[in-house]
Amino acid sequence: MVLDTLVQSGRYAGLHPLFSRAFDFLTSANPASLAPGRHDIDGDRLFVLIDHQDGRGRSGARLEAHRRYIDIQLTLSGSEEVGWVPLAACAAPTGFDTARDIGFFDDPPRVWLPVPPGTFAIFFPEDAHAPLGGIGPLKKAIAKIER
């Protein structure tokens, strides 16, 4: 898991061959002006989801993990908090949806991270994370990078 500001995103480009393209999009495409939904950059290898919804608060946020994709979650506006715990510390998922590449867990997060606007968090498949832990309207860009 990585937490940093978008201004510092260049530090992380070497972690994955597609990270530089993802960060280029997030810094130059003005994702806050994009319509909600999927925006393809490189087909299923790299795309960005623009998400507008209300935060669920810590009690409503649920741990999830992915097998196929790495997430770069960038807060565009609102007050986001994301829970985190190593996937290895979680009990078995309550189910895994292969088509959506998501499994959910009943375990509680160990740590809550504030992710204010202009800040991103990278979640690898080894990271269980609970997005939408903030309260109120929230806009996010979520880059999905095939591992």
KOLPA-584986 format. One line per field, with one value per residue: chain; x, y, z of N, C-alpha, C, CB in turn; residue number from 1. Coordinates in steps of 0.1 Angstrom, whole numbers, plus 5000, padded with zeros to 4 digits. Glycine has a CB too. Layout:
BEGIN
chaine: c(A  ...)
nc1: c(X  ...)
nc2: c(Y  ...)
nc3: c(Z  ...)
cac1: c(X  ...)
cac2: c(Y  ...)
cac3: c(Z  ...)
cc1: c(X  ...)
cc2: c(Y  ...)
cc3: c(Z  ...)
cbc1: c(X  ...)
cbc2: c(Y  ...)
cbc3: c(Z  ...)
num: c(NUM  ...)
//
This chain:
BEGIN
chaine: c(A  A  A  A  A  A  A  A  A  A  A  A  A  A  A  A  A  A  A  A  A  A  A  A  A  A  A  A  A  A  A  A  A  A  A  A  A  A  A  A  A  A  A  A  A  A  A  A  A  A  A  A  A  A  A  A  A  A  A  A  A  A  A  A  A  A  A  A  A  A  A  A  A  A  A  A  A  A  A  A  A  A  A  A  A  A  A  A  A  A  A  A  A  A  A  A  A  A  A  A  A  A  A  A  A  A  A  A  A  A  A  A  A  A  A  A  A  A  A  A  A  A  A  A  A  A  A  A  A  A  A  A  A  A  A  A  A  A  A  A  A  A  A  A  A  A  A)
nc1: c(5009  5005  5006  5002  5007  4994  5012  5036  5036  5054  5074  5066  5063  5080  5073  5055  5050  5028  5022  5032  5017  4992  4994  5001  4976  4959  4970  4969  4945  4924  4906  4884  4866  4855  4829  4810  4819  4835  4867  4886  4921  4941  4925  4915  4938  4945  4925  4904  4881  4856  4841  4813  4799  4783  4801  4804  4810  4830  4818  4802  4819  4834  4858  4877  4892  4914  4922  4932  4937  4955  4948  4948  4938  4925  4915  4892  4874  4858  4856  4875  4882  4901  4901  4925  4942  4965  4961  4967  4961  4934  4903  4888  4873  4839  4829  4839  4839  4847  4843  4840  4863  4865  4865  4849  4853  4847  4863  4876  4891  4926  4938  4930  4931  4934  4925  4927  4915  4935  4953  4965  4960  4976  4967  4976  4972  4977  4967  4940  4913  4892  4872  4855  4851  4848  4826  4798  4794  4815  4840  4859  4888  4896  4922  4926  4949  4962  4978)
nc2: c(4988  5022  5056  5089  5122  5135  5151  5140  5116  5107  5094  5068  5056  5036  5012  4996  4986  5000  5021  5047  5056  5055  5074  5096  5100  5106  5130  5147  5145  5158  5145  5151  5164  5145  5123  5101  5066  5042  5047  5040  5034  5016  4993  4964  4962  4986  5010  5037  5043  5066  5077  5088  5091  5088  5088  5061  5061  5049  5027  5017  5011  4985  4959  4950  4931  4926  4904  4904  4931  4961  4988  5023  5048  5079  5107  5131  5150  5158  5141  5115  5084  5055  5022  4997  4966  4939  4915  4889  4887  4885  4867  4841  4853  4865  4858  4856  4876  4868  4880  4907  4911  4911  4906  4903  4910  4902  4910  4936  4968  4975  4999  5033  5054  5088  5102  5128  5153  5153  5135  5102  5066  5035  5003  4971  4936  4923  4938  4943  4965  4992  5012  5044  5052  5077  5106  5120  5136  5123  5122  5103  5090  5060  5042  5012  4987  4961  4934)
nc3: c(5000  4992  5000  4990  4976  4946  4932  4938  4924  4904  4916  4919  4894  4885  4897  4884  4850  4837  4854  4849  4827  4838  4859  4842  4829  4851  4860  4838  4824  4836  4855  4872  4857  4841  4830  4852  4854  4832  4817  4791  4788  4780  4770  4787  4802  4814  4828  4838  4864  4870  4899  4916  4946  4978  5008  5031  5057  5085  5097  5076  5055  5037  5038  5009  4982  4954  4927  4901  4894  4903  4923  4919  4938  4936  4953  4943  4951  4982  5014  5020  5036  5039  5049  5059  5058  5059  5034  5040  5066  5068  5072  5052  5021  5018  4995  4961  4932  4902  4876  4882  4896  4925  4959  4991  5026  5060  5081  5103  5093  5101  5101  5095  5068  5060  5030  5014  4989  4960  4968  4966  4969  4966  4961  4962  4951  4975  4995  5015  5014  5025  5010  5007  5033  5043  5050  5034  5001  4976  4952  4931  4913  4900  4890  4873  4871  4854  4869)
cac1: c(5000  5012  4998  5010  5000  4995  5024  5047  5033  5065  5082  5061  5062  5088  5067  5048  5052  5017  5019  5035  5006  4980  4996  4999  4962  4954  4975  4967  4931  4914  4895  4873  4856  4850  4816  4812  4820  4848  4874  4897  4934  4947  4916  4914  4951  4946  4914  4901  4867  4853  4831  4807  4789  4784  4809  4795  4815  4838  4810  4796  4829  4837  4871  4876  4905  4913  4933  4937  4941  4961  4941  4953  4925  4927  4904  4891  4867  4852  4864  4877  4890  4901  4906  4935  4947  4971  4951  4971  4955  4920  4897  4884  4863  4826  4827  4848  4832  4858  4840  4842  4875  4864  4861  4847  4857  4840  4873  4877  4904  4935  4943  4922  4939  4927  4929  4921  4916  4949  4960  4961  4964  4978  4964  4980  4963  4980  4961  4926  4911  4878  4870  4843  4850  4845  4812  4794  4797  4828  4844  4872  4892  4903  4929  4927  4961  4964  4991)
cac2: c(5000  5035  5068  5101  5133  5134  5159  5131  5104  5102  5085  5054  5051  5024  5001  4987  4992  5008  5031  5060  5059  5058  5087  5107  5103  5112  5144  5156  5144  5165  5135  5157  5169  5134  5117  5089  5054  5036  5054  5031  5039  5005  4982  4958  4963  4999  5019  5045  5045  5078  5073  5098  5085  5093  5080  5052  5061  5037  5015  5011  5007  4971  4954  4943  4929  4922  4894  4907  4945  4970  5001  5036  5055  5093  5115  5143  5160  5152  5136  5101  5076  5041  5012  4988  4955  4930  4905  4876  4887  4884  4854  4839  4862  4860  4854  4864  4878  4869  4889  4921  4910  4917  4898  4911  4904  4907  4915  4951  4973  4977  5012  5041  5064  5099  5104  5141  5156  5154  5124  5088  5054  5024  4990  4959  4925  4918  4948  4945  4979  4995  5025  5051  5053  5091  5110  5130  5134  5119  5120  5096  5084  5047  5035  4998  4983  4947  4931)
cac3: c(5000  4991  5002  4987  4969  4931  4928  4940  4917  4896  4924  4919  4881  4883  4904  4874  4836  4833  4864  4844  4819  4847  4865  4832  4827  4863  4861  4826  4818  4844  4858  4879  4847  4833  4834  4859  4845  4828  4807  4787  4784  4773  4772  4801  4809  4821  4826  4850  4868  4877  4908  4924  4955  4992  5017  5040  5071  5088  5100  5064  5045  5038  5032  4996  4976  4940  4923  4887  4893  4913  4923  4923  4941  4937  4957  4935  4960  4994  5026  5019  5045  5035  5059  5053  5065  5049  5029  5046  5080  5067  5070  5038  5016  5019  4981  4951  4919  4892  4865  4887  4903  4938  4970  5003  5039  5072  5090  5104  5090  5112  5100  5087  5062  5053  5016  5010  4975  4955  4974  4961  4976  4957  4967  4955  4955  4988  5004  5017  5017  5027  5005  5011  5048  5047  5051  5025  4987  4973  4938  4930  4900  4904  4879  4875  4864  4854  4875)
cc1: c(5009  5002  5006  5002  5003  5008  5036  5046  5045  5074  5078  5059  5069  5083  5060  5049  5041  5015  5022  5023  4994  4982  4996  4985  4956  4958  4972  4953  4921  4903  4883  4862  4850  4837  4819  4812  4834  4854  4887  4910  4941  4938  4915  4927  4951  4933  4912  4885  4866  4840  4826  4797  4792  4793  4799  4799  4823  4830  4803  4806  4833  4850  4868  4891  4903  4924  4939  4943  4947  4952  4950  4941  4929  4915  4903  4884  4860  4862  4865  4886  4889  4907  4915  4939  4954  4962  4954  4965  4940  4915  4893  4873  4849  4821  4836  4841  4844  4855  4843  4856  4875  4859  4859  4850  4849  4850  4872  4891  4913  4939  4933  4931  4931  4933  4922  4922  4931  4958  4955  4966  4965  4976  4967  4971  4966  4974  4946  4923  4896  4876  4857  4840  4847  4830  4809  4797  4812  4830  4858  4875  4900  4909  4930  4938  4962  4977  5000)
cc2: c(5012  5046  5080  5111  5131  5140  5149  5118  5098  5093  5070  5048  5038  5011  4991  4994  5001  5020  5045  5065  5063  5072  5099  5110  5110  5127  5153  5155  5152  5156  5140  5161  5157  5128  5104  5077  5051  5045  5046  5039  5028  4992  4977  4958  4975  5007  5026  5046  5058  5075  5085  5091  5091  5083  5072  5053  5048  5025  5009  5007  4992  4967  4947  4940  4924  4912  4899  4922  4951  4983  5013  5045  5070  5100  5128  5154  5152  5147  5121  5096  5062  5033  5003  4977  4946  4919  4892  4876  4885  4869  4852  4849  4856  4856  4862  4864  4879  4879  4904  4922  4917  4906  4906  4903  4910  4912  4931  4956  4975  4992  5020  5053  5076  5101  5116  5143  5159  5144  5111  5078  5043  5011  4979  4947  4920  4928  4947  4959  4982  5010  5031  5051  5068  5093  5121  5127  5132  5117  5114  5092  5071  5041  5020  4993  4968  4943  4924)
cc3: c(5000  4993  5000  4979  4954  4926  4929  4932  4909  4903  4923  4905  4878  4890  4895  4860  4832  4843  4857  4835  4827  4853  4855  4830  4839  4865  4850  4820  4825  4848  4865  4869  4839  4839  4843  4850  4841  4816  4803  4783  4775  4775  4786  4808  4818  4818  4839  4852  4875  4886  4916  4933  4969  4999  5027  5054  5074  5091  5087  5054  5048  5031  5019  4992  4962  4937  4910  4886  4905  4912  4926  4925  4944  4941  4949  4943  4971  5004  5026  5030  5040  5046  5052  5063  5055  5046  5037  5061  5080  5067  5055  5034  5017  5005  4972  4938  4909  4881  4870  4894  4917  4948  4983  5016  5050  5083  5091  5099  5103  5113  5092  5082  5056  5040  5010  4995  4971  4960  4968  4970  4965  4966  4958  4959  4969  4999  5004  5021  5017  5023  5010  5026  5052  5047  5041  5011  4985  4958  4938  4916  4905  4891  4883  4865  4865  4859  4865)
cbc1: c(4990  5020  4991  5023  5005  4983  5026  5049  5021  5073  5081  5047  5066  5102  5058  5033  5053  5005  5028  5048  5002  4979  5010  5006  4954  4958  4990  4976  4928  4909  4901  4877  4863  4860  4807  4801  4812  4847  4878  4893  4943  4961  4920  4909  4962  4959  4901  4906  4863  4850  4836  4800  4790  4771  4819  4796  4804  4846  4799  4787  4842  4825  4879  4868  4914  4914  4927  4926  4928  4976  4929  4963  4918  4933  4904  4883  4857  4843  4859  4882  4885  4909  4894  4947  4936  4985  4952  4986  4959  4915  4884  4878  4866  4816  4812  4862  4823  4860  4825  4831  4886  4854  4871  4832  4872  4832  4887  4874  4903  4947  4957  4910  4948  4929  4926  4926  4908  4954  4959  4967  4955  4992  4949  4995  4966  4995  4966  4920  4917  4873  4871  4831  4862  4851  4809  4800  4792  4833  4843  4873  4901  4892  4943  4913  4973  4961  4989)
cbc2: c(5000  5036  5069  5097  5147  5139  5171  5128  5105  5114  5088  5054  5061  5026  5005  4986  4981  5000  5030  5060  5047  5047  5088  5102  5089  5104  5144  5152  5130  5178  5124  5169  5179  5123  5113  5087  5056  5022  5069  5022  5043  5002  4971  4944  4963  5007  5011  5060  5033  5090  5062  5109  5070  5095  5088  5038  5063  5040  5019  5022  5016  4963  4946  4951  4918  4935  4880  4906  4953  4973  5000  5043  5049  5099  5118  5141  5169  5140  5142  5097  5077  5040  5005  4996  4947  4924  4902  4875  4900  4891  4852  4824  4867  4871  4856  4858  4890  4855  4888  4925  4918  4929  4886  4916  4905  4896  4911  4955  4987  4969  5013  5047  5058  5113  5091  5153  5168  5168  5124  5087  5050  5024  4990  4956  4914  4917  4962  4934  4988  4993  5026  5044  5048  5100  5115  5143  5146  5107  5133  5084  5094  5038  5042  4991  4990  4941  4922)
cbc3: c(5012  4978  5016  4979  4973  4924  4937  4955  4908  4891  4939  4925  4871  4887  4915  4879  4826  4832  4876  4836  4809  4858  4872  4819  4825  4875  4863  4815  4817  4837  4866  4888  4837  4833  4822  4870  4833  4823  4811  4775  4796  4778  4762  4799  4799  4818  4822  4848  4877  4867  4917  4915  4955  4998  5025  5035  5081  5101  5110  5058  5046  5032  5042  4986  4984  4931  4921  4877  4889  4911  4933  4912  4953  4924  4972  4922  4953  4989  5039  5006  5060  5022  5065  5049  5074  5055  5014  5047  5087  5054  5080  5036  5002  5024  4977  4950  4919  4886  4861  4897  4895  4938  4973  5003  5041  5078  5086  5118  5083  5111  5094  5095  5051  5062  5007  5018  4971  4958  4990  4947  4988  4951  4972  4958  4945  4991  4999  5028  5006  5042  4990  5004  5054  5036  5065  5029  4979  4981  4929  4940  4891  4910  4877  4871  4869  4840  4887)
num: c(1  2  3  4  5  6  7  8  9  10  11  12  13  14  15  16  17  18  19  20  21  22  23  24  25  26  27  28  29  30  31  32  33  34  35  36  37  38  39  40  41  42  43  44  45  46  47  48  49  50  51  52  53  54  55  56  57  58  59  60  61  62  63  64  65  66  67  68  69  70  71  72  73  74  75  76  77  78  79  80  81  82  83  84  85  86  87  88  89  90  91  92  93  94  95  96  97  98  99  100  101  102  103  104  105  106  107  108  109  110  111  112  113  114  115  116  117  118  119  120  121  122  123  124  125  126  127  128  129  130  131  132  133  134  135  136  137  138  139  140  141  142  143  144  145  146  147)
//
